[in-house]
Amino acid sequence: MFGRSASLLAAFLLPAAVGPARAQENAPVEVDAEIVLAVDASRSMDLTEFAVQRDGYLQALRHPELIRAITSGPFGRVAFAYFEWSGAAQDGSLVPWRIVDGPPAADAMAEEIAALPVRRTRGTSISRAIRFASVLLDDDAVTSGRRVIDISGDGANNVGPPVTGARDEALARGITINGLPIVISAHGAQTDLDLYYQDCVIGGEGAFVMIATSGDEFARTIRRKLILEISGLAPPPRPILADFAPMDCLMGEKLYRDRGWDRIR
């Protein structure tokens, strides 16, 4: 479970975070998209890989191409929230809703992310990350017709509820889930992780997977992904063999149990 309930985090952190961007007291701010960045901080990510991942988000937020995409929309602003997760979400790993409408706001959010403590813990619970992100999207300080959960990670769900249930709950509420499977470290990433994300994690209108296979391309991949999400577009469909069997969406839980990691506290 979370260090605090997701509802408490939403109640106490989010409304104040938007601050002066409100047009008037208690009125939600209209934005072109609400995007939750849910970032893997499990121990399967070594410190180098984790640093590459976080730095990729910092570079993407500050890049002129992303700023142009943000300011080109009808409202010229996008709301971002950022949190890091593993078997759960940590209290200190959240940057709540920030409205980005130009370089100063983007740089300020990047600085907040950079200042977060590094907390890597055991377990990979994509399902808990989706449910936590869904609670963030319930906040009424911002509003948009496009609500997106953007999940990056290097492994399959292995603790907490099954990922497909959490995914389907989010999709039923009109939320789109996109995936960024990370296949940089050979010892961390699981085989066919992109297919696992395709079959078990993503969903909703225009949902897509983009894969990062090297540290050099990570920031560029994140930037391209965010630009597509802001614009409401999707990359060209990825070819999938017609006779390819669907992925086992409980593969992570089975591996975790077989290796005895579920008995380690």
N, C-alpha and C positions, 0 to 999 in steps of 0.2 A: 504494500500500500504506500501511498505518498506520505511524506513526512507530515504534511497537513492535508486535509481533504482538498480536492481540486476546487470545490465550491467555496471554501474559505479563501483560497488564494484568489479566486476570481472576485469575490466580494470585497476583499481588503486591498488588493493591489491594483486591479485594473482601472476602475473609474478615475482614480487620481492620476494614473499614468498618462492619460490623454491630455489632461490639463487644458492649456489655453487654446487648443485646437478646436474646442467646442464652439459652435456658432453662438449658442446661448446656453444658459444653465439648464442641465438635464436634457438637452437636445442631442441626439446622436449625430456624430459627424459622418457625412456621406463621403465614401471613398470609392475608388474604382475597383478595389479588391481588398479582402481581408485574408492575409496569408500567415499561417502559423508555421514557423520553421522548427521542426522537431529533430534534434540532432543526437545521434548515438554517442554515448559516453561510457559504454560498457568496457570491461577489461580486455575484451578481444581486440579493442583498438589500442595498439601500443601508443606510447606518448608521442612518437614522431608522427604517426598516422593521425592521431587526435589533433595535433598542432596543425597539420596540413588541412584537416577538415575545418577547424575553426577559422584559420586564416583565409580559407577559401570564401567563407561567408563575409569576412571583413573586406576582402578585395572586391567581392561582387557588389556589396552595398555601396562602395565608394566609386564604382566604375562609371564613367560618363555615359556609356551605353545604357546602363540600367537607369540612371537618372533621367535620360531622355525618354525611356519607355514609361517611367512613372509620370513625368510631367506632360506627356502627350495624351493622356486619357481625358475623358470629359471633365473630371474633377481635378485632375492634375496632382493627385495624392493617393497613396496606398498605405494601409495600416499593416504593420508587421508586429508579430510577437515571436519570441525566440526562447526555446528552452532545451536543455540537455537531459537525456534520459538514459537509463540502463534497465535494471529490473524494476525501477520505479522512477519517478521524477523527483529531483532533489529540490528542497526549498530554496537554496541559494543559486539555482541554475537557471532562473527565469528572468528574462527582460520582457515585461508586459507590454501591452499595446503601445506602439510608437507610430505616429503618423509621419511618413516621409514624403516631403513635397519639394525637396531640393537638396543640394549638397550639404548644407549645414545640418539638417535633420538626419541625413544618411550617415554623416560622419559622427554625429553624436550617438546614434544607435550603435554604430560599429565600436565606438569607444566603450560603451556599456558592455557589449559582448566580450571585448578583449579583457575587461576587468573582472569577469566572472572567475571564481576559483575553479581550479581543475579538480573534479571529483569523479573518479572512475570507479564503478562498483560492479559487482557480479550480476550476471543475468542480462537477458535481452527481452524486454517486454514491449513489443510493438503495439500490442493491444492496449496496454495501459497508456502508452504515449498517445494513441489515437483518442482514447476517452478523455485524457487530460486536455488535449488540443481542442476537442469538441466543446468542453466546458469553457475554454477561453473564447471560442467563437460564439458562445451564448451571451457574452457581455454586450450590453446595450449602449456602450459609449461610442461605438462605431457601427456603421451599417453599410452593407454592399450587397448587390445581387450575385457577387462571386465570392464564395468562401472556400478556401483551399487549405488543406493540411499537406505540408511538404515534408516527407520523412526521408532522412538519410540514415543508412546503417550498413554494417558489414556482416550481419547474420540474420538468421530466421528467428521468429518468436520462440522463446523456450521457457518462459515463466509467465505466470498470470493467466488470464482467460485466453481461449483460442483467438487468434487474430481475426479470423473470418467473421466472428460474431461482432467484434468491435467495429470492424470495417462496415458491416451491413447496417449497424445502428447509425453510423455517421452518414452513410449514403441515403438512408431513409429520411434524413433531415436536410437533404439537399447539399451536403458537403462533398466536395471533390477531394480525393486523396491521390497525390502523385508521389512517385518514389525515386530516390537516388541511391541505388545499391552501390556500395563502395567495394571495389575489388582491387585494392592497392597492395595490401599485405597478404602474402601467400598463406601465412599461418592463421590469419584471422578470418578471411572471407570464406563462405561456404560455396560449394560447387553449385553452379546454375542459380546463383542468387538473383540474377535479373529475372529469370523465369519464375522464381518463387514470388518476387515482388509483383510480377505481372499477374499471376494466378491468385495470389492470396492476400495482397496488401492494397493495391490501388483500386480505384473505382470512382464512378461518378462521371458527370458530363466532361468529355474531353480528357479524361485521365490518361496519364502516360508515365513511362519509365525512361529515365536517362541514366546511363551507367558511367561511373568514373573508374578508370583503370590505371591511372598514374597520378602522382602528386602534381606533376606539371600541368595536367589538364583539368585538375579539380576545380580551381577557381573559375575557369572558363565554362565548365559544364554547369556549375551552380548559376553563373550569370545568365547563360542561355536559358536555363530552366525557369529562372525567375522572370525573365523577359517574356517567355511564352505564357506563363501563368498570369502576368499582369495584362497581357494583351488578349487573353482568352483563347489563344491559339494552341496547337499541339504540333509536335514534330511529325515527320512522315512516319507511318506505321512501321514497326520493326517486323521483318519477315520471321515467321514461325513455321517450322515444318508441320505439314498436315498430320503426320502420324506421331507427333510428339505427345506423350502421355501427360496429362495434367500433373502439376506438382503436388506432393503430399503436404498439405498445409499444417500438419502436425509434425513435420520432420524435425524441427528444432526441439520440441518437447521430448520426442523419442530419443534424440541424441543426448540431450541433457540428462535424461533419466538413465540411459544405458551407461553413461560415463560416471554416474554417481554424483554429479554436481548438485543435484537437488537435495542431497543430504549434507552439503557443506554449508555452514552458517558463517 
